[in-house]
């Protein structure tokens, strides 16, 4: 699966109201590591909670 580019995120965020929160969901497979670097490959707007979720 490919990641989302900065340009794609900008275009997607233009359609979202300014007062929504941005949340990053990281699915961490190995719990021994204390930090994670992940590609964002999913974008979801949850209007009920006024959130934008960036997912890996």
Predicted model as a PDB file, atoms N, CA, C, CB and O in Angstrom, pLDDT in the B-factor column:
MODEL        1                                                                  
ATOM      1  N   UNK A   1       0.844  -1.170   0.000  1.00 54.00           N  
ATOM      2  CA  UNK A   1       0.000   0.000   0.000  1.00 54.00           C  
ATOM      3  C   UNK A   1       0.890   1.234   0.000  1.00 54.00           C  
ATOM      4  CB  UNK A   1      -0.961  -0.003   1.213  1.00 54.00           C  
ATOM      5  O   UNK A   1       1.886   1.267   0.723  1.00 54.00           O  
ATOM      6  N   UNK A   2       0.562   2.236  -0.781  1.00 77.00           N  
ATOM      7  CA  UNK A   2       1.375   3.441  -0.846  1.00 77.00           C  
ATOM      8  C   UNK A   2       0.900   4.472   0.169  1.00 77.00           C  
ATOM      9  CB  UNK A   2       1.342   4.031  -2.254  1.00 77.00           C  
ATOM     10  O   UNK A   2      -0.226   4.421   0.664  1.00 77.00           O  
ATOM     11  N   UNK A   3       1.793   5.405   0.460  1.00 83.00           N  
ATOM     12  CA  UNK A   3       1.450   6.441   1.433  1.00 83.00           C  
ATOM     13  C   UNK A   3       0.780   7.628   0.750  1.00 83.00           C  
ATOM     14  CB  UNK A   3       2.703   6.904   2.188  1.00 83.00           C  
ATOM     15  O   UNK A   3       0.794   7.731  -0.477  1.00 83.00           O  
ATOM     16  N   UNK A   4       0.199   8.516   1.536  1.00 85.00           N  
ATOM     17  CA  UNK A   4      -0.449   9.727   1.042  1.00 85.00           C  
ATOM     18  C   UNK A   4       0.602  10.823   0.957  1.00 85.00           C  
ATOM     19  CB  UNK A   4      -1.640  10.156   1.964  1.00 85.00           C  
ATOM     20  O   UNK A   4       1.428  10.957   1.860  1.00 85.00           O  
ATOM     21  N   UNK A   5       0.582  11.605  -0.110  1.00 89.00           N  
ATOM     22  CA  UNK A   5       1.533  12.695  -0.269  1.00 89.00           C  
ATOM     23  C   UNK A   5       1.033  13.955   0.443  1.00 89.00           C  
ATOM     24  CB  UNK A   5       1.775  12.982  -1.759  1.00 89.00           C  
ATOM     25  O   UNK A   5      -0.142  14.054   0.798  1.00 89.00           O  
ATOM     26  N   UNK A   6       1.929  14.902   0.644  1.00 89.00           N  
ATOM     27  CA  UNK A   6       1.568  16.174   1.272  1.00 89.00           C  
ATOM     28  C   UNK A   6       0.485  16.881   0.453  1.00 89.00           C  
ATOM     29  CB  UNK A   6       2.815  17.083   1.418  1.00 89.00           C  
ATOM     30  O   UNK A   6      -0.463  17.430   1.014  1.00 89.00           O  
ATOM     31  N   UNK A   7       0.629  16.864  -0.855  1.00 92.00           N  
ATOM     32  CA  UNK A   7      -0.373  17.494  -1.715  1.00 92.00           C  
ATOM     33  C   UNK A   7      -1.751  16.882  -1.561  1.00 92.00           C  
ATOM     34  CB  UNK A   7       0.052  17.402  -3.149  1.00 92.00           C  
ATOM     35  O   UNK A   7      -2.755  17.594  -1.550  1.00 92.00           O  
ATOM     36  N   UNK A   8      -1.802  15.558  -1.441  1.00 90.00           N  
ATOM     37  CA  UNK A   8      -3.091  14.882  -1.252  1.00 90.00           C  
ATOM     38  C   UNK A   8      -3.707  15.254   0.099  1.00 90.00           C  
ATOM     39  CB  UNK A   8      -2.916  13.349  -1.354  1.00 90.00           C  
ATOM     40  O   UNK A   8      -4.914  15.472   0.194  1.00 90.00           O  
ATOM     41  N   UNK A   9      -2.881  15.324   1.139  1.00 88.00           N  
ATOM     42  CA  UNK A   9      -3.414  15.713   2.457  1.00 88.00           C  
ATOM     43  C   UNK A   9      -3.956  17.136   2.408  1.00 88.00           C  
ATOM     44  CB  UNK A   9      -2.320  15.596   3.551  1.00 88.00           C  
ATOM     45  O   UNK A   9      -5.019  17.406   2.966  1.00 88.00           O  
ATOM     46  N   UNK A  10      -3.248  18.047   1.753  1.00 91.00           N  
ATOM     47  CA  UNK A  10      -3.728  19.431   1.632  1.00 91.00           C  
ATOM     48  C   UNK A  10      -5.087  19.483   0.945  1.00 91.00           C  
ATOM     49  CB  UNK A  10      -2.715  20.286   0.855  1.00 91.00           C  
ATOM     50  O   UNK A  10      -5.998  20.173   1.401  1.00 91.00           O  
ATOM     51  N   UNK A  11      -5.216  18.744  -0.163  1.00 92.00           N  
ATOM     52  CA  UNK A  11      -6.487  18.729  -0.887  1.00 92.00           C  
ATOM     53  C   UNK A  11      -7.617  18.158  -0.036  1.00 92.00           C  
ATOM     54  CB  UNK A  11      -6.350  17.923  -2.171  1.00 92.00           C  
ATOM     55  O   UNK A  11      -8.730  18.686  -0.042  1.00 92.00           O  
ATOM     56  N   UNK A  12      -7.333  17.079   0.696  1.00 89.00           N  
ATOM     57  CA  UNK A  12      -8.352  16.463   1.549  1.00 89.00           C  
ATOM     58  C   UNK A  12      -8.754  17.384   2.692  1.00 89.00           C  
ATOM     59  CB  UNK A  12      -7.844  15.136   2.108  1.00 89.00           C  
ATOM     60  O   UNK A  12      -9.932  17.477   3.035  1.00 89.00           O  
ATOM     61  N   UNK A  13      -7.769  18.070   3.286  1.00 91.00           N  
ATOM     62  CA  UNK A  13      -8.068  18.939   4.434  1.00 91.00           C  
ATOM     63  C   UNK A  13      -8.810  20.214   4.049  1.00 91.00           C  
ATOM     64  CB  UNK A  13      -6.790  19.306   5.140  1.00 91.00           C  
ATOM     65  O   UNK A  13      -9.466  20.819   4.897  1.00 91.00           O  
ATOM     66  N   UNK A  14      -8.720  20.637   2.784  1.00 93.00           N  
ATOM     67  CA  UNK A  14      -9.458  21.826   2.336  1.00 93.00           C  
ATOM     68  C   UNK A  14     -10.961  21.648   2.513  1.00 93.00           C  
ATOM     69  CB  UNK A  14      -9.140  22.129   0.867  1.00 93.00           C  
ATOM     70  O   UNK A  14     -11.681  22.631   2.687  1.00 93.00           O  
ATOM     71  N   UNK A  15     -11.440  20.421   2.470  1.00 90.00           N  
ATOM     72  CA  UNK A  15     -12.868  20.132   2.548  1.00 90.00           C  
ATOM     73  C   UNK A  15     -13.368  19.955   3.981  1.00 90.00           C  
ATOM     74  CB  UNK A  15     -13.176  18.894   1.754  1.00 90.00           C  
ATOM     75  O   UNK A  15     -14.564  19.768   4.204  1.00 90.00           O  
ATOM     76  N   UNK A  16     -12.451  20.014   4.956  1.00 93.00           N  
ATOM     77  CA  UNK A  16     -12.800  19.753   6.360  1.00 93.00           C  
ATOM     78  C   UNK A  16     -12.876  21.090   7.105  1.00 93.00           C  
ATOM     79  CB  UNK A  16     -11.750  18.793   7.038  1.00 93.00           C  
ATOM     80  O   UNK A  16     -12.005  21.939   6.918  1.00 93.00           O  
ATOM     81  N   UNK A  17     -13.903  21.297   7.949  1.00 94.00           N  
ATOM     82  CA  UNK A  17     -13.989  22.532   8.737  1.00 94.00           C  
ATOM     83  C   UNK A  17     -12.746  22.744   9.612  1.00 94.00           C  
ATOM     84  CB  UNK A  17     -15.243  22.504   9.617  1.00 94.00           C  
ATOM     85  O   UNK A  17     -12.121  21.783  10.062  1.00 94.00           O  
ATOM     86  N   UNK A  18     -12.402  24.006   9.844  1.00 93.00           N  
ATOM     87  CA  UNK A  18     -11.185  24.367  10.584  1.00 93.00           C  
ATOM     88  C   UNK A  18     -11.181  23.913  12.037  1.00 93.00           C  
ATOM     89  CB  UNK A  18     -10.998  25.846  10.541  1.00 93.00           C  
ATOM     90  O   UNK A  18     -10.106  23.757  12.617  1.00 93.00           O  
ATOM     91  N   UNK A  19     -12.332  23.698  12.638  1.00 95.00           N  
ATOM     92  CA  UNK A  19     -12.363  23.380  14.068  1.00 95.00           C  
ATOM     93  C   UNK A  19     -12.337  21.865  14.357  1.00 95.00           C  
ATOM     94  CB  UNK A  19     -13.605  23.992  14.691  1.00 95.00           C  
ATOM     95  O   UNK A  19     -12.542  21.458  15.501  1.00 95.00           O  
ATOM     96  N   UNK A  20     -12.091  21.041  13.350  1.00 95.00           N  
ATOM     97  CA  UNK A  20     -11.971  19.593  13.571  1.00 95.00           C  
ATOM     98  C   UNK A  20     -10.591  19.282  14.157  1.00 95.00           C  
ATOM     99  CB  UNK A  20     -12.195  18.801  12.235  1.00 95.00           C  
ATOM    100  O   UNK A  20      -9.612  19.960  13.846  1.00 95.00           O  
ATOM    101  N   UNK A  21     -10.521  18.259  15.003  1.00 94.00           N  
ATOM    102  CA  UNK A  21      -9.252  17.799  15.562  1.00 94.00           C  
ATOM    103  C   UNK A  21      -8.610  16.822  14.591  1.00 94.00           C  
ATOM    104  CB  UNK A  21      -9.457  17.141  16.954  1.00 94.00           C  
ATOM    105  O   UNK A  21      -9.308  16.079  13.902  1.00 94.00           O  
ATOM    106  N   UNK A  22      -7.270  16.818  14.533  1.00 91.00           N  
ATOM    107  CA  UNK A  22      -6.536  15.849  13.733  1.00 91.00           C  
ATOM    108  C   UNK A  22      -5.967  14.807  14.678  1.00 91.00           C  
ATOM    109  CB  UNK A  22      -5.408  16.531  12.891  1.00 91.00           C  
ATOM    110  O   UNK A  22      -5.269  15.137  15.637  1.00 91.00           O  
ATOM    111  N   UNK A  23      -6.270  13.546  14.402  1.00 90.00           N  
ATOM    112  CA  UNK A  23      -5.818  12.429  15.221  1.00 90.00           C  
ATOM    113  C   UNK A  23      -5.020  11.482  14.329  1.00 90.00           C  
ATOM    114  CB  UNK A  23      -7.026  11.690  15.898  1.00 90.00           C  
ATOM    115  O   UNK A  23      -5.438  11.171  13.213  1.00 90.00           O  
ATOM    116  N   UNK A  24      -3.889  11.034  14.816  1.00 85.00           N  
ATOM    117  CA  UNK A  24      -3.084  10.073  14.081  1.00 85.00           C  
ATOM    118  C   UNK A  24      -3.208   8.724  14.767  1.00 85.00           C  
ATOM    119  CB  UNK A  24      -1.597  10.526  13.994  1.00 85.00           C  
ATOM    120  O   UNK A  24      -2.877   8.583  15.945  1.00 85.00           O  
ATOM    121  N   UNK A  25      -3.689   7.726  14.020  1.00 76.00           N  
ATOM    122  CA  UNK A  25      -3.814   6.360  14.528  1.00 76.00           C  
ATOM    123  C   UNK A  25      -2.593   5.576  14.083  1.00 76.00           C  
ATOM    124  CB  UNK A  25      -5.131   5.680  14.029  1.00 76.00           C  
ATOM    125  O   UNK A  25      -2.375   5.412  12.882  1.00 76.00           O  
ATOM    126  N   UNK A  26      -1.793   5.087  15.018  1.00 74.00           N  
ATOM    127  CA  UNK A  26      -0.641   4.254  14.689  1.00 74.00           C  
ATOM    128  C   UNK A  26      -0.924   2.839  15.143  1.00 74.00           C  
ATOM    129  CB  UNK A  26       0.659   4.796  15.345  1.00 74.00           C  
ATOM    130  O   UNK A  26      -1.194   2.595  16.319  1.00 74.00           O  
ATOM    131  N   UNK A  27      -0.862   1.921  14.222  1.00 70.00           N  
ATOM    132  CA  UNK A  27      -1.012   0.505  14.544  1.00 70.00           C  
ATOM    133  C   UNK A  27       0.381  -0.071  14.703  1.00 70.00           C  
ATOM    134  CB  UNK A  27      -1.828  -0.264  13.442  1.00 70.00           C  
ATOM    135  O   UNK A  27       1.077  -0.325  13.720  1.00 70.00           O  
ATOM    136  N   UNK A  28       0.775  -0.271  15.931  1.00 67.00           N  
ATOM    137  CA  UNK A  28       2.128  -0.696  16.247  1.00 67.00           C  
ATOM    138  C   UNK A  28       2.149  -2.201  16.454  1.00 67.00           C  
ATOM    139  CB  UNK A  28       2.658   0.035  17.496  1.00 67.00           C  
ATOM    140  O   UNK A  28       1.537  -2.714  17.390  1.00 67.00           O  
ATOM    141  N   UNK A  29       2.853  -2.904  15.583  1.00 65.00           N  
ATOM    142  CA  UNK A  29       2.910  -4.356  15.673  1.00 65.00           C  
ATOM    143  C   UNK A  29       3.847  -4.858  16.746  1.00 65.00           C  
ATOM    144  CB  UNK A  29       3.318  -4.922  14.368  1.00 65.00           C  
ATOM    145  O   UNK A  29       3.520  -5.813  17.451  1.00 65.00           O  
ATOM    146  N   UNK A  30       5.007  -4.238  16.889  1.00 61.00           N  
ATOM    147  CA  UNK A  30       6.006  -4.666  17.858  1.00 61.00           C  
ATOM    148  C   UNK A  30       5.949  -3.745  19.066  1.00 61.00           C  
ATOM    149  CB  UNK A  30       7.426  -4.673  17.233  1.00 61.00           C  
ATOM    150  O   UNK A  30       6.279  -2.565  18.947  1.00 61.00           O  
ATOM    151  N   UNK A  31       5.543  -4.246  20.217  1.00 60.00           N  
ATOM    152  CA  UNK A  31       5.367  -3.410  21.403  1.00 60.00           C  
ATOM    153  C   UNK A  31       6.666  -3.134  22.141  1.00 60.00           C  
ATOM    154  CB  UNK A  31       4.396  -4.058  22.340  1.00 60.00           C  
ATOM    155  O   UNK A  31       6.665  -2.376  23.111  1.00 60.00           O  
ATOM    156  N   UNK A  32       7.785  -3.731  21.707  1.00 65.00           N  
ATOM    157  CA  UNK A  32       9.067  -3.504  22.374  1.00 65.00           C  
ATOM    158  C   UNK A  32       9.658  -2.144  22.015  1.00 65.00           C  
ATOM    159  CB  UNK A  32      10.051  -4.608  22.010  1.00 65.00           C  
ATOM    160  O   UNK A  32      10.404  -1.576  22.812  1.00 65.00           O  
ATOM    161  N   UNK A  33       9.348  -1.614  20.850  1.00 60.00           N  
ATOM    162  CA  UNK A  33       9.891  -0.317  20.441  1.00 60.00           C  
ATOM    163  C   UNK A  33       9.141   0.808  21.125  1.00 60.00           C  
ATOM    164  CB  UNK A  33       9.820  -0.152  18.915  1.00 60.00           C  
ATOM    165  O   UNK A  33       7.920   0.754  21.269  1.00 60.00           O  
ATOM    166  N   UNK A  34       9.878   1.834  21.550  1.00 63.00           N  
ATOM    167  CA  UNK A  34       9.230   2.956  22.232  1.00 63.00           C  
ATOM    168  C   UNK A  34       8.826   4.060  21.261  1.00 63.00           C  
ATOM    169  CB  UNK A  34      10.154   3.524  23.296  1.00 63.00           C  
ATOM    170  O   UNK A  34       8.048   4.941  21.630  1.00 63.00           O  
ATOM    171  N   UNK A  35       9.328   4.036  20.041  1.00 67.00           N  
ATOM    172  CA  UNK A  35       8.931   5.034  19.055  1.00 67.00           C  
ATOM    173  C   UNK A  35       8.602   4.350  17.737  1.00 67.00           C  
ATOM    174  CB  UNK A  35      10.041   6.085  18.858  1.00 67.00           C  
ATOM    175  O   UNK A  35       9.070   3.246  17.458  1.00 67.00           O  
ATOM    176  N   UNK A  36       7.782   5.030  16.928  1.00 64.00           N  
ATOM    177  CA  UNK A  36       7.311   4.444  15.673  1.00 64.00           C  
ATOM    178  C   UNK A  36       7.414   5.490  14.571  1.00 64.00           C  
ATOM    179  CB  UNK A  36       5.847   3.923  15.808  1.00 64.00           C  
ATOM    180  O   UNK A  36       7.051   6.650  14.766  1.00 64.00           O  
ATOM    181  N   UNK A  37       7.904   5.076  13.429  1.00 72.00           N  
ATOM    182  CA  UNK A  37       7.839   5.893  12.221  1.00 72.00           C  
ATOM    183  C   UNK A  37       6.890   5.169  11.282  1.00 72.00           C  
ATOM    184  CB  UNK A  37       9.271   6.115  11.564  1.00 72.00           C  
ATOM    185  O   UNK A  37       7.074   3.985  11.004  1.00 72.00           O  
ATOM    186  N   UNK A  38       5.879   5.870  10.794  1.00 77.00           N  
ATOM    187  CA  UNK A  38       4.885   5.201   9.963  1.00 77.00           C  
ATOM    188  C   UNK A  38       4.478   6.091   8.802  1.00 77.00           C  
ATOM    189  CB  UNK A  38       3.658   4.814  10.793  1.00 77.00           C  
ATOM    190  O   UNK A  38       4.465   7.317   8.912  1.00 77.00           O  
ATOM    191  N   UNK A  39       4.143   5.450   7.685  1.00 83.00           N  
ATOM    192  CA  UNK A  39       3.585   6.159   6.543  1.00 83.00           C  
ATOM    193  C   UNK A  39       2.084   6.316   6.751  1.00 83.00           C  
ATOM    194  CB  UNK A  39       3.888   5.410   5.214  1.00 83.00           C  
ATOM    195  O   UNK A  39       1.414   5.400   7.227  1.00 83.00           O  
ATOM    196  N   UNK A  40       1.574   7.469   6.396  1.00 86.00           N  
ATOM    197  CA  UNK A  40       0.127   7.688   6.458  1.00 86.00           C  
ATOM    198  C   UNK A  40      -0.458   7.167   5.153  1.00 86.00           C  
ATOM    199  CB  UNK A  40      -0.231   9.215   6.686  1.00 86.00           C  
ATOM    200  O   UNK A  40      -0.104   7.644   4.075  1.00 86.00           O  
ATOM    201  N   UNK A  41      -1.352   6.192   5.250  1.00 86.00           N  
ATOM    202  CA  UNK A  41      -1.965   5.646   4.034  1.00 86.00           C  
ATOM    203  C   UNK A  41      -3.479   5.605   4.115  1.00 86.00           C  
ATOM    204  CB  UNK A  41      -1.439   4.255   3.766  1.00 86.00           C  
ATOM    205  O   UNK A  41      -4.135   4.973   3.287  1.00 86.00           O  
ATOM    206  N   UNK A  42      -4.034   6.281   5.116  1.00 87.00           N  
ATOM    207  CA  UNK A  42      -5.483   6.358   5.240  1.00 87.00           C  
ATOM    208  C   UNK A  42      -5.909   7.702   5.796  1.00 87.00           C  
ATOM    209  CB  UNK A  42      -6.004   5.236   6.127  1.00 87.00           C  
ATOM    210  O   UNK A  42      -5.195   8.298   6.603  1.00 87.00           O  
ATOM    211  N   UNK A  43      -7.047   8.174   5.379  1.00 88.00           N  
ATOM    212  CA  UNK A  43      -7.586   9.475   5.792  1.00 88.00           C  
ATOM    213  C   UNK A  43      -9.075   9.289   5.985  1.00 88.00           C  
ATOM    214  CB  UNK A  43      -7.278  10.613   4.735  1.00 88.00           C  
ATOM    215  O   UNK A  43      -9.766   8.813   5.084  1.00 88.00           O  
ATOM    216  N   UNK A  44      -9.577   9.660   7.155  1.00 92.00           N  
ATOM    217  CA  UNK A  44     -11.006   9.481   7.414  1.00 92.00           C  
ATOM    218  C   UNK A  44     -11.518  10.681   8.209  1.00 92.00           C  
ATOM    219  CB  UNK A  44     -11.277   8.145   8.185  1.00 92.00           C  
ATOM    220  O   UNK A  44     -10.873  11.123   9.160  1.00 92.00           O  
ATOM    221  N   UNK A  45     -12.664  11.199   7.821  1.00 94.00           N  
ATOM    222  CA  UNK A  45     -13.323  12.289   8.532  1.00 94.00           C  
ATOM    223  C   UNK A  45     -14.486  11.687   9.310  1.00 94.00           C  
ATOM    224  CB  UNK A  45     -13.812  13.417   7.545  1.00 94.00           C  
ATOM    225  O   UNK A  45     -15.337  11.001   8.744  1.00 94.00           O  
ATOM    226  N   UNK A  46     -14.513  11.954  10.621  1.00 94.00           N  
ATOM    227  CA  UNK A  46     -15.583  11.455  11.489  1.00 94.00           C  
ATOM    228  C   UNK A  46     -16.370  12.676  11.952  1.00 94.00           C  
ATOM    229  CB  UNK A  46     -15.014  10.620  12.722  1.00 94.00           C  
ATOM    230  O   UNK A  46     -16.012  13.321  12.937  1.00 94.00           O  
ATOM    231  N   UNK A  47     -17.439  12.984  11.234  1.00 95.00           N  
ATOM    232  CA  UNK A  47     -18.215  14.191  11.534  1.00 95.00           C  
ATOM    233  C   UNK A  47     -18.882  14.141  12.900  1.00 95.00           C  
ATOM    234  CB  UNK A  47     -19.265  14.402  10.474  1.00 95.00           C  
ATOM    235  O   UNK A  47     -19.037  15.181  13.542  1.00 95.00           O  
ATOM    236  N   UNK A  48     -19.284  12.950  13.364  1.00 96.00           N  
ATOM    237  CA  UNK A  48     -19.948  12.841  14.665  1.00 96.00           C  
ATOM    238  C   UNK A  48     -19.065  13.342  15.801  1.00 96.00           C  
ATOM    239  CB  UNK A  48     -20.351  11.400  14.928  1.00 96.00           C  
ATOM    240  O   UNK A  48     -19.563  13.911  16.772  1.00 96.00           O  
ATOM    241  N   UNK A  49     -17.740  13.130  15.681  1.00 95.00           N  
ATOM    242  CA  UNK A  49     -16.792  13.543  16.720  1.00 95.00           C  
ATOM    243  C   UNK A  49     -15.936  14.734  16.300  1.00 95.00           C  
ATOM    244  CB  UNK A  49     -15.894  12.383  17.086  1.00 95.00           C  
ATOM    245  O   UNK A  49     -15.043  15.153  17.037  1.00 95.00           O  
ATOM    246  N   UNK A  50     -16.210  15.278  15.112  1.00 95.00           N  
ATOM    247  CA  UNK A  50     -15.462  16.424  14.577  1.00 95.00           C  
ATOM    248  C   UNK A  50     -13.964  16.133  14.561  1.00 95.00           C  
ATOM    249  CB  UNK A  50     -15.745  17.692  15.411  1.00 95.00           C  
ATOM    250  O   UNK A  50     -13.159  16.894  15.097  1.00 95.00           O  
ATOM    251  N   UNK A  51     -13.609  14.999  13.925  1.00 94.00           N  
ATOM    252  CA  UNK A  51     -12.228  14.524  13.877  1.00 94.00           C  
ATOM    253  C   UNK A  51     -11.809  14.223  12.439  1.00 94.00           C  
ATOM    254  CB  UNK A  51     -12.061  13.271  14.754  1.00 94.00           C  
ATOM    255  O   UNK A  51     -12.621  13.851  11.591  1.00 94.00           O  
ATOM    256  N   UNK A  52     -10.534  14.395  12.205  1.00 94.00           N  
ATOM    257  CA  UNK A  52      -9.887  13.890  11.002  1.00 94.00           C  
ATOM    258  C   UNK A  52      -8.888  12.858  11.485  1.00 94.00           C  
ATOM    259  CB  UNK A  52      -9.193  15.043  10.151  1.00 94.00           C  
ATOM    260  O   UNK A  52      -8.043  13.160  12.328  1.00 94.00           O  
ATOM    261  N   UNK A  53      -8.973  11.653  10.968  1.00 91.00           N  
ATOM    262  CA  UNK A  53      -8.061  10.577  11.390  1.00 91.00           C  
ATOM    263  C   UNK A  53      -7.096  10.250  10.257  1.00 91.00           C  
ATOM    264  CB  UNK A  53      -8.857   9.304  11.812  1.00 91.00           C  
ATOM    265  O   UNK A  53      -7.500   9.941   9.136  1.00 91.00           O  
ATOM    266  N   UNK A  54      -5.815  10.328  10.584  1.00 89.00           N  
ATOM    267  CA  UNK A  54      -4.767   9.909   9.660  1.00 89.00           C  
ATOM    268  C   UNK A  54      -4.293   8.545  10.149  1.00 89.00           C  
ATOM    269  CB  UNK A  54      -3.574  10.962   9.588  1.00 89.00           C  
ATOM    270  O   UNK A  54      -3.902   8.406  11.308  1.00 89.00           O  
ATOM    271  N   UNK A  55      -4.324   7.540   9.280  1.00 87.00           N  
ATOM    272  CA  UNK A  55      -4.056   6.160   9.716  1.00 87.00           C  
ATOM    273  C   UNK A  55      -2.882   5.571   8.945  1.00 87.00           C  
ATOM    274  CB  UNK A  55      -5.307   5.276   9.529  1.00 87.00           C  
ATOM    275  O   UNK A  55      -2.630   5.925   7.794  1.00 87.00           O  
ATOM    276  N   UNK A  56      -2.181   4.674   9.600  1.00 83.00           N  
ATOM    277  CA  UNK A  56      -1.107   3.957   8.914  1.00 83.00           C  
ATOM    278  C   UNK A  56      -1.522   2.539   8.639  1.00 83.00           C  
ATOM    279  CB  UNK A  56       0.180   3.977   9.734  1.00 83.00           C  
ATOM    280  O   UNK A  56      -0.751   1.770   8.065  1.00 83.00           O  
TER     281      UNK A  56                                                      
ENDMDL                                                                          
END                                                                             
